[in-house]
Structure formats: structure tokens, C-alpha cells
Amino acid sequence: MQISYIAKTDLLYIRLDDRRQDVVNRRVLDDIVLDIGDDDKIVGIEISDASRQVNLHELLPVEFRAPA
């Protein structure tokens, strides 16, 4: 999983599947678009106006710890 935030455009993108694949964009709300990949699985989530939708201070920076 990868989480990206672009402050200039206030866009948050959460990539759930790192495999390279074709995706179809489906707008589910005015500010949320889902990227749908193979087998109709959600590959990514794009959130516009993210600072109004998500508490970025709790989400960012993201820490990843590999299992021991």
C-alpha cells in the first residue's frame, strides 16, 4: 500500500495494489474516485479536497514497519 499527498492540489491518493494493471475510474462522490482493476477490485482511492475529508495530521506521515 502506498499513500501520496499533494499539498498544492490538496489531493490524497491511496494505492492498495502495487501490481501494474489497467484501471477504470469510478466517481462515487464529488470528491472521491475509485480506481477499479482486475476482477473489479479497488486498486486505488483518490480524494480531492483531502484536508476537508480526512484528518491528514493523523494519517501523515505514514510509517511502514516490516514484520519481524
KOLGU-4560 file (N, C-alpha, C; in nm, 3 decimals, padded with zeros to 5 digits):
<recs>
<n_xx: 00.085 n_yy: -00.118 n_zz: 00.000 ca_xx: 00.000 ca_yy: 00.000 ca_zz: 00.000 c_xx: 00.089 c_yy: 00.124 c_zz: 00.000 mol: A seq: 1 type: MET>
<n_xx: 00.047 n_yy: 00.223 n_zz: -00.073 ca_xx: 00.122 ca_yy: 00.348 ca_zz: -00.082 c_xx: 00.023 c_yy: 00.464 c_zz: -00.066 mol: A seq: 2 type: GLN>
<n_xx: 00.061 n_yy: 00.563 n_zz: 00.014 ca_xx: -00.022 ca_yy: 00.680 ca_zz: 00.034 c_xx: 00.055 c_yy: 00.803 c_zz: -00.010 mol: A seq: 3 type: ILE>
<n_xx: -00.006 n_yy: 00.882 n_zz: -00.099 ca_xx: 00.058 ca_yy: 01.003 ca_zz: -00.150 c_xx: -00.034 c_yy: 01.122 c_zz: -00.124 mol: A seq: 4 type: SER>
<n_xx: 00.027 n_yy: 01.234 n_zz: -00.090 ca_xx: -00.049 ca_yy: 01.357 ca_zz: -00.071 c_xx: 00.022 c_yy: 01.470 c_zz: -00.143 mol: A seq: 5 type: TYR>
<n_xx: -00.053 n_yy: 01.543 n_zz: -00.224 ca_xx: 00.000 ca_yy: 01.659 ca_zz: -00.296 c_xx: -00.065 c_yy: 01.782 c_zz: -00.235 mol: A seq: 6 type: ILE>
<n_xx: 00.012 n_yy: 01.856 n_zz: -00.156 ca_xx: -00.042 ca_yy: 01.971 ca_zz: -00.083 c_xx: -00.091 c_yy: 02.081 c_zz: -00.179 mol: A seq: 7 type: ALA>
<n_xx: -00.020 n_yy: 02.101 n_zz: -00.288 ca_xx: -00.055 ca_yy: 02.208 ca_zz: -00.382 c_xx: -00.197 c_yy: 02.193 c_zz: -00.436 mol: A seq: 8 type: LYS>
<n_xx: -00.238 n_yy: 02.070 n_zz: -00.462 ca_xx: -00.373 ca_yy: 02.044 ca_zz: -00.515 c_xx: -00.467 c_yy: 01.985 c_zz: -00.410 mol: A seq: 9 type: THR>
<n_xx: -00.414 n_yy: 01.960 n_zz: -00.288 ca_xx: -00.491 ca_yy: 01.900 ca_zz: -00.178 c_xx: -00.553 c_yy: 01.767 c_zz: -00.221 mol: A seq: 10 type: ASP>
<n_xx: -00.470 n_yy: 01.684 n_zz: -00.285 ca_xx: -00.513 ca_yy: 01.555 ca_zz: -00.337 c_xx: -00.444 c_yy: 01.442 c_zz: -00.261 mol: A seq: 11 type: LEU>
<n_xx: -00.524 n_yy: 01.350 n_zz: -00.211 ca_xx: -00.473 ca_yy: 01.233 ca_zz: -00.141 c_xx: -00.500 c_yy: 01.111 c_zz: -00.228 mol: A seq: 12 type: LEU>
<n_xx: -00.398 n_yy: 01.027 n_zz: -00.246 ca_xx: -00.416 ca_yy: 00.905 ca_zz: -00.325 c_xx: -00.367 c_yy: 00.787 c_zz: -00.243 mol: A seq: 13 type: TYR>
<n_xx: -00.452 n_yy: 00.687 n_zz: -00.230 ca_xx: -00.417 ca_yy: 00.565 ca_zz: -00.157 c_xx: -00.415 c_yy: 00.451 c_zz: -00.258 mol: A seq: 14 type: ILE>
<n_xx: -00.297 n_yy: 00.397 n_zz: -00.281 ca_xx: -00.279 ca_yy: 00.286 ca_zz: -00.375 c_xx: -00.279 c_yy: 00.157 c_zz: -00.295 mol: A seq: 15 type: ARG>
<n_xx: -00.376 n_yy: 00.070 n_zz: -00.322 ca_xx: -00.392 ca_yy: -00.052 ca_zz: -00.244 c_xx: -00.322 c_yy: -00.173 c_zz: -00.306 mol: A seq: 16 type: LEU>
<n_xx: -00.303 n_yy: -00.169 n_zz: -00.437 ca_xx: -00.243 ca_yy: -00.281 ca_zz: -00.509 c_xx: -00.132 c_yy: -00.227 c_zz: -00.597 mol: A seq: 17 type: ASP>
<n_xx: -00.010 n_yy: -00.271 n_zz: -00.574 ca_xx: 00.105 ca_yy: -00.219 ca_zz: -00.646 c_xx: 00.129 c_yy: -00.285 c_zz: -00.782 mol: A seq: 18 type: ASP>
<n_xx: 00.050 n_yy: -00.386 n_zz: -00.815 ca_xx: 00.068 ca_yy: -00.451 ca_zz: -00.945 c_xx: 00.030 c_yy: -00.355 c_zz: -01.057 mol: A seq: 19 type: ARG>
<n_xx: 00.103 n_yy: -00.363 n_zz: -01.168 ca_xx: 00.072 ca_yy: -00.282 ca_zz: -01.285 c_xx: -00.048 c_yy: -00.344 c_zz: -01.355 mol: A seq: 20 type: ARG>
<n_xx: -00.152 n_yy: -00.262 n_zz: -01.376 ca_xx: -00.274 ca_yy: -00.311 ca_zz: -01.440 c_xx: -00.357 c_yy: -00.195 c_zz: -01.491 mol: A seq: 21 type: GLN>
<n_xx: -00.442 n_yy: -00.224 n_zz: -01.587 ca_xx: -00.535 ca_yy: -00.123 ca_zz: -01.637 c_xx: -00.642 c_yy: -00.101 c_zz: -01.531 mol: A seq: 22 type: ASP>
<n_xx: -00.684 n_yy: 00.025 n_zz: -01.518 ca_xx: -00.788 ca_yy: 00.056 ca_zz: -01.421 c_xx: -00.898 c_yy: 00.139 c_zz: -01.488 mol: A seq: 23 type: VAL>
<n_xx: -01.015 n_yy: 00.132 n_zz: -01.430 ca_xx: -01.129 ca_yy: 00.213 ca_zz: -01.471 c_xx: -01.161 c_yy: 00.303 c_zz: -01.353 mol: A seq: 24 type: VAL>
<n_xx: -01.182 n_yy: 00.432 n_zz: -01.380 ca_xx: -01.215 ca_yy: 00.528 ca_zz: -01.274 c_xx: -01.365 c_yy: 00.533 c_zz: -01.254 mol: A seq: 25 type: ASN>
<n_xx: -01.407 n_yy: 00.523 n_zz: -01.128 ca_xx: -01.549 ca_yy: 00.535 ca_zz: -01.094 c_xx: -01.565 c_yy: 00.641 c_zz: -00.986 mol: A seq: 26 type: ARG>
<n_xx: -01.634 n_yy: 00.748 n_zz: -01.022 ca_xx: -01.661 ca_yy: 00.854 ca_zz: -00.924 c_xx: -01.776 c_yy: 00.808 c_zz: -00.836 mol: A seq: 27 type: ARG>
<n_xx: -01.751 n_yy: 00.802 n_zz: -00.707 ca_xx: -01.855 ca_yy: 00.758 ca_zz: -00.614 c_xx: -01.916 c_yy: 00.876 c_zz: -00.538 mol: A seq: 28 type: VAL>
<n_xx: -01.839 n_yy: 00.984 n_zz: -00.522 ca_xx: -01.887 ca_yy: 01.109 ca_zz: -00.464 c_xx: -01.817 c_yy: 01.222 c_zz: -00.540 mol: A seq: 29 type: LEU>
<n_xx: -01.858 n_yy: 01.345 n_zz: -00.517 ca_xx: -01.795 ca_yy: 01.458 ca_zz: -00.587 c_xx: -01.643 c_yy: 01.460 c_zz: -00.567 mol: A seq: 30 type: ASP>
<n_xx: -01.597 n_yy: 01.423 n_zz: -00.448 ca_xx: -01.455 ca_yy: 01.433 ca_zz: -00.413 c_xx: -01.382 c_yy: 01.300 c_zz: -00.407 mol: A seq: 31 type: ASP>
<n_xx: -01.448 n_yy: 01.190 n_zz: -00.442 ca_xx: -01.385 ca_yy: 01.059 ca_zz: -00.430 c_xx: -01.401 c_yy: 00.979 c_zz: -00.559 mol: A seq: 32 type: ILE>
<n_xx: -01.286 n_yy: 00.931 n_zz: -00.608 ca_xx: -01.282 ca_yy: 00.847 ca_zz: -00.728 c_xx: -01.212 c_yy: 00.717 c_zz: -00.692 mol: A seq: 33 type: VAL>
<n_xx: -01.272 n_yy: 00.605 n_zz: -00.731 ca_xx: -01.211 ca_yy: 00.475 ca_zz: -00.709 c_xx: -01.147 c_yy: 00.428 c_zz: -00.839 mol: A seq: 34 type: LEU>
<n_xx: -01.028 n_yy: 00.371 n_zz: -00.831 ca_xx: -00.966 ca_yy: 00.305 ca_zz: -00.945 c_xx: -00.996 c_yy: 00.157 c_zz: -00.931 mol: A seq: 35 type: ASP>
<n_xx: -01.066 n_yy: 00.103 n_zz: -01.028 ca_xx: -01.107 ca_yy: -00.037 ca_zz: -01.026 c_xx: -01.020 c_yy: -00.114 c_zz: -01.124 mol: A seq: 36 type: ILE>
<n_xx: -00.959 n_yy: -00.223 n_zz: -01.075 ca_xx: -00.868 ca_yy: -00.301 ca_zz: -01.157 c_xx: -00.924 c_yy: -00.439 c_zz: -01.188 mol: A seq: 37 type: GLY>
<n_xx: -00.831 n_yy: -00.535 n_zz: -01.202 ca_xx: -00.866 ca_yy: -00.672 ca_zz: -01.234 c_xx: -00.969 c_yy: -00.727 c_zz: -01.136 mol: A seq: 38 type: ASP>
<n_xx: -01.061 n_yy: -00.806 n_zz: -01.189 ca_xx: -01.165 ca_yy: -00.871 ca_zz: -01.108 c_xx: -01.250 c_yy: -00.772 c_zz: -01.029 mol: A seq: 39 type: ASP>
<n_xx: -01.264 n_yy: -00.649 n_zz: -01.080 ca_xx: -01.345 ca_yy: -00.545 ca_zz: -01.016 c_xx: -01.301 c_yy: -00.515 c_zz: -00.873 mol: A seq: 40 type: ASP>
<n_xx: -01.172 n_yy: -00.526 n_zz: -00.845 ca_xx: -01.120 ca_yy: -00.494 ca_zz: -00.713 c_xx: -01.071 c_yy: -00.349 c_zz: -00.710 mol: A seq: 41 type: LYS>
<n_xx: -01.085 n_yy: -00.284 n_zz: -00.596 ca_xx: -01.039 ca_yy: -00.147 ca_zz: -00.581 c_xx: -00.887 c_yy: -00.147 c_zz: -00.573 mol: A seq: 42 type: ILE>
<n_xx: -00.826 n_yy: -00.073 n_zz: -00.665 ca_xx: -00.680 ca_yy: -00.064 ca_zz: -00.673 c_xx: -00.632 c_yy: 00.064 c_zz: -00.604 mol: A seq: 43 type: VAL>
<n_xx: -00.712 n_yy: 00.171 n_zz: -00.615 ca_xx: -00.671 ca_yy: 00.298 ca_zz: -00.556 c_xx: -00.791 c_yy: 00.385 c_zz: -00.524 mol: A seq: 44 type: GLY>
<n_xx: -00.768 n_yy: 00.480 n_zz: -00.435 ca_xx: -00.872 ca_yy: 00.574 ca_zz: -00.393 c_xx: -00.813 c_yy: 00.714 c_zz: -00.403 mol: A seq: 45 type: ILE>
<n_xx: -00.878 n_yy: 00.800 n_zz: -00.479 ca_xx: -00.835 ca_yy: 00.939 ca_zz: -00.496 c_xx: -00.934 c_yy: 01.030 c_zz: -00.423 mol: A seq: 46 type: GLU>
<n_xx: -00.882 n_yy: 01.115 n_zz: -00.336 ca_xx: -00.968 ca_yy: 01.203 ca_zz: -00.258 c_xx: -00.928 c_yy: 01.348 c_zz: -00.284 mol: A seq: 47 type: ILE>
<n_xx: -01.017 n_yy: 01.423 n_zz: -00.347 ca_xx: -00.995 ca_yy: 01.566 ca_zz: -00.371 c_xx: -01.034 c_yy: 01.643 c_zz: -00.246 mol: A seq: 48 type: SER>
<n_xx: -00.979 n_yy: 01.763 n_zz: -00.230 ca_xx: -01.004 ca_yy: 01.844 ca_zz: -00.110 c_xx: -00.982 c_yy: 01.759 c_zz: 00.015 mol: A seq: 49 type: ASP>
<n_xx: -00.872 n_yy: 01.686 n_zz: 00.014 ca_xx: -00.844 ca_yy: 01.588 ca_zz: 00.119 c_xx: -00.839 c_yy: 01.647 c_zz: 00.259 mol: A seq: 50 type: ALA>
<n_xx: -00.789 n_yy: 01.769 n_zz: 00.271 ca_xx: -00.778 ca_yy: 01.828 ca_zz: 00.405 c_xx: -00.915 c_yy: 01.853 c_zz: 00.467 mol: A seq: 51 type: SER>
<n_xx: -01.020 n_yy: 01.858 n_zz: 00.386 ca_xx: -01.156 ca_yy: 01.873 ca_zz: 00.439 c_xx: -01.221 c_yy: 01.738 c_zz: 00.466 mol: A seq: 52 type: ARG>
<n_xx: -01.170 n_yy: 01.632 n_zz: 00.402 ca_xx: -01.233 ca_yy: 01.500 ca_zz: 00.408 c_xx: -01.167 c_yy: 01.407 c_zz: 00.512 mol: A seq: 53 type: GLN>
<n_xx: -01.036 n_yy: 01.426 n_zz: 00.532 ca_xx: -00.957 ca_yy: 01.333 ca_zz: 00.613 c_xx: -00.873 c_yy: 01.413 c_zz: 00.712 mol: A seq: 54 type: VAL>
<n_xx: -00.853 n_yy: 01.358 n_zz: 00.830 ca_xx: -00.763 ca_yy: 01.421 ca_zz: 00.926 c_xx: -00.620 c_yy: 01.386 c_zz: 00.885 mol: A seq: 55 type: ASN>
<n_xx: -00.558 n_yy: 01.470 n_zz: 00.804 ca_xx: -00.426 ca_yy: 01.442 ca_zz: 00.749 c_xx: -00.319 c_yy: 01.435 c_zz: 00.857 mol: A seq: 56 type: LEU>
<n_xx: -00.336 n_yy: 01.507 n_zz: 00.967 ca_xx: -00.237 ca_yy: 01.505 ca_zz: 01.074 c_xx: -00.227 c_yy: 01.367 c_zz: 01.138 mol: A seq: 57 type: HIS>
<n_xx: -00.336 n_yy: 01.293 n_zz: 01.140 ca_xx: -00.332 ca_yy: 01.157 ca_zz: 01.195 c_xx: -00.283 c_yy: 01.056 c_zz: 01.092 mol: A seq: 58 type: GLU>
<n_xx: -00.306 n_yy: 01.086 n_zz: 00.964 ca_xx: -00.272 ca_yy: 00.993 ca_zz: 00.857 c_xx: -00.127 c_yy: 01.008 c_zz: 00.811 mol: A seq: 59 type: LEU>
<n_xx: -00.078 n_yy: 01.131 n_zz: 00.804 ca_xx: 00.055 ca_yy: 01.157 ca_zz: 00.751 c_xx: 00.149 c_yy: 01.201 c_zz: 00.861 mol: A seq: 60 type: LEU>
<n_xx: 00.277 n_yy: 01.176 n_zz: 00.860 ca_xx: 00.340 ca_yy: 01.086 ca_zz: 00.765 c_xx: 00.308 c_yy: 00.941 c_zz: 00.798 mol: A seq: 61 type: PRO>
<n_xx: 00.307 n_yy: 00.861 n_zz: 00.697 ca_xx: 00.275 ca_yy: 00.719 ca_zz: 00.713 c_xx: 00.404 c_yy: 00.645 c_zz: 00.746 mol: A seq: 62 type: VAL>
<n_xx: 00.397 n_yy: 00.559 n_zz: 00.844 ca_xx: 00.511 ca_yy: 00.475 ca_zz: 00.879 c_xx: 00.479 c_yy: 00.334 c_zz: 00.841 mol: A seq: 63 type: GLU>
<n_xx: 00.576 n_yy: 00.265 n_zz: 00.781 ca_xx: 00.557 ca_yy: 00.126 ca_zz: 00.745 c_xx: 00.661 c_yy: 00.044 c_zz: 00.818 mol: A seq: 64 type: PHE>
<n_xx: 00.615 n_yy: -00.058 n_zz: 00.886 ca_xx: 00.708 ca_yy: -00.146 ca_zz: 00.956 c_xx: 00.691 c_yy: -00.287 c_zz: 00.901 mol: A seq: 65 type: ARG>
<n_xx: 00.803 n_yy: -00.344 n_zz: 00.861 ca_xx: 00.801 ca_yy: -00.481 ca_zz: 00.810 c_xx: 00.789 c_yy: -00.576 c_zz: 00.929 mol: A seq: 66 type: ALA>
<n_xx: 00.716 n_yy: -00.685 n_zz: 00.910 ca_xx: 00.704 ca_yy: -00.781 ca_zz: 01.019 c_xx: 00.842 c_yy: -00.840 c_zz: 01.055 mol: A seq: 67 type: PRO>
<n_xx: 00.862 n_yy: -00.863 n_zz: 01.183 ca_xx: 00.993 ca_yy: -00.915 ca_zz: 01.229 c_xx: 01.009 c_yy: -01.062 c_zz: 01.198 mol: A seq: 68 type: ALA>
</recs>
